[in-house]
Amino acid sequence: MIPRTAASTLLALARQYPVVTVTGPRQSGKTTLCRVAFPDKAYVNLEQPDVRAFARDDPRGFLRGYPGGAILDEFQRAPELPSYLQPLVDEDAAPGRFILTGSEQFEVLNRVSQSLAGRTGLLKLLPFSIEEMVGHFAVAPAERLIHSGFYPRIHDRGLDPTQALGDYLATYVQRDLRMLVNIGALSAFERFVRLAAARCGQVLNLSALGANAGVTHTTARKWLR
C-alpha cells in the first residue's frame, strides 16, 4: 500500500471518538486505508447482498456479532445502522470501536449528523496527492497527470485513464446518483457533466451551461449542486 497522509489523522480520530466516519469518492482508497490502519478489526462489506440484508432486517442482531466493533464498509447501504449504533456507543464509548466508510457523501453525512453527532470523527479521503505518488509513480510530465488523474487504481493497475474514468462516470451516474437525487434524463445529465468539465476555470454562467445541456438554468443550478 502507498502510505496515505490521512493515516495519521485517521488513527488520531480513532483515539478520540468511538466512531470514525471516512467519506470520499469511490475508489479513493478508503477501504484499503482503513483495513491497513486497523488490521485486527473485523471487516464487513455492506455491498454484499446477504450481509446488507442481515444488517437491514435485523440491525441489532447484526451489530451483536461485533461486540468489539468493526469496519463497516459502504455503511450507507444499510441506512438505519447509525441509529442503532448510537445507543451502543453511548453504553460503551471506548474509542475507535466502529470505523464507517461511505462513498455517497451527502447521504452519509446526513445519516451521521442525525444519529452520531458528537460521537464520530469525520475524515474525507481524496485520491492520491502528488506528495503521496512521489517515489511510487511517475509525476512528470504534468500533462500526464492531468490526463490520468489521481485515482489509485489507475496508477496501481496501469489502467487506460480514458477507459477507466469513462467507466467511473458511467457507474456514478447510473448507480450512485440515482440514489441521491431524481434524475430523469440521464443522457442529459451526462452531457451536462461533460460541459461543466469543459468550462473548468471559467466564470460560471448557468444560463449558458443549461442552454447547451438542453435544460433550464434552474435545473443546471440544481445539478451543479
N, C-alpha and C positions, 0 to 999 in steps of 0.2 A: 504493500500500500504506500502511496505517496503521502508523506506526512502533511496533515492539514493544519493550517494556522489556527483554525477554530477549535482544535482538540483541547487546548489548554482552557479555553473558555467553557467548553462542554464539561470538563472534569470539575472546574471550579463551581459551576452551577449545580452539579450533582452533589457537591459537598454542602450546599446551602439549602436546596429545596427537595421535598420528597418526590416531586415530579419535574422532569425536564422535557420540554417540547421543542423538537427540532423541525423546522419547516424549511421549505426551499423548493426550487423547481425539480421536477422528475429528473432522475439521473444526475443530480448534482453531487451525489456521494454520501447521502445521509445514512443509508443502511450500513455501508462499509465503515464509515466513521464511528457509528455507534457500536457496531459489533467488535471493532478493534479496541475501542475505548473501554468497553465492558465485556471482556471475553468470558467471564464466569456467569454472566446474567443470561437467564433464559431468553430465547428469541422466538417471537411469534409473528408470523406474516399473515396479516388480515386480508391479503389479496386472495388467499386460498379459500375457495368456496365453502368447504366444510368447516374450517376454522372460523370464518366470518359468520356462518350460520349459527354456530355454537355461541359466539360472542353476542350476537343479536338476540337469539331466542332465550338464552339463559345467562345474562351477563354476570350475575352473582356466582353461579356455578363456574363459569369461565374463569373469573378472577380468583376464585378459591384455589384453582390449580397452580397459582403463582404467589404463594404466601410471602416469598422473599422478593417479589417484584419481577419485572421482565421488561424487555424491549418490545414494545407493541408497534410494529411497523405498519404504516398506512392506516393508522387507527381511525381516520375519518370514515373508513368503510363500515365501521360499527359505531355510528354517531352518538349512541346513548352511553357509551362506555365512560366518558368523563363524569357523567352524573353519578355513576356507581363507584368511580374512583374516589370521588370527594370524601365520602364517609370513611373509606378505608385509610386514606392518608391522614384524615383528622384523628382517627384512633391510633394510628402508628405513623408519626411524621418523621420516621427515620429518613435521612437524606438519601437521595438517589435511588429510591425504590423502583420507580417506573420511568422509563425513557420512552417518550412518544415521538414518532416521526409521522409527518404528513406532508403530502405534496400540494394539495389544494389549499393554498394558504388562507384564502378568505374564509372558507368553511372551517378549517382547522382553528383559526384564531377566534372565530365566532363561538365554537364549542368550548374552547378553553376559557374565554372571557366569561361565559355563562356559568361554568361549573368549577373551574380550577383557579379562579382569580386569587392571587396571593399565595397559591400553593405550588405554582410551577414557574420555573425559569424558562425564558424564551431564547432560542438561538436560531438565527436564519443562516442557512448554509447555501452559499452560491457555488457555481462551478469553480474550476481552478483559477487561481490568480497567477500572474507571471512569476511572482516570487516562489510559488509552490512548484511551478513547472521547471524552473531553472535547475539544471543538473539531471533532469529526468527526460525531458522532451525538448525538442527544438523550439526556441522562442524567436528566432530570426529566420528570414526577414519578417518585418511587421505585417506585410501583405499576407503572409501565410497564416498568421494568427487571425487576421481579420476574416479570412476565408473560412478557416476551420472552427473558430470559436473556442470555447474553453471547457466544453463538457468532457468529463473524464473518459467516458467510453470511446469517444472519437480518437483520442490520443493513445489510450491503453491498448485498444484493439486495432489501431491503424485503419479506421473506417474512412470511407469516402465521405467527406463532410457534406457534400451536396445531397447524397442519398440519405445519410443519417439525419441531417437536420430537416429534410423534407418529410421523412417518416415521423420524426418527432412532432412536427407541426400537425401532421395529419392525425396522429394519435391524440394530441392535445385537443384539437378541435372536435374530433369525433367522440371522445370519451369524457375527458375531464371538464371541458367547457359546458357540455350538456348537463352536467351535474350541478353546475354553478348558476347558470342563467338560461333563460329560454331563448335560444337562438333558432329561429325558424329556417332561414335560408343559410345553410352552412356554406354554400359556394360563395354567397355574397360576403359572408364574414371572412372567409379565406382571402378573397380579393382585397377586402378592407385591411387585413393584417399586412399583406404584401405592399399595399400602397402606403400604409403607415411606416413600414420599414424603409421604403424608398425615400421618405421625407425626413429621415433621421437627421437631426442637426438643423432643420429649418424651423421657421416660425410657424406655429400651429394655426392652420386655417381649417376649422371644422366644416365650414360650408363647402369649400373646395374638395376637401377629403371625402365628405359624404357624397357630393355630386359625382365624383369619379368612381366611387364604390357603388353608386346606384341606390343610396339611402339618404334619408334626411339628416340634417346636421344634428338633430336631437338624438337620432339613433347612433350617429357617429360618436357623439359625446358619451353615450351610454356604453358603447362597445369599447371605446378607448379606456374607460374606467375599468 
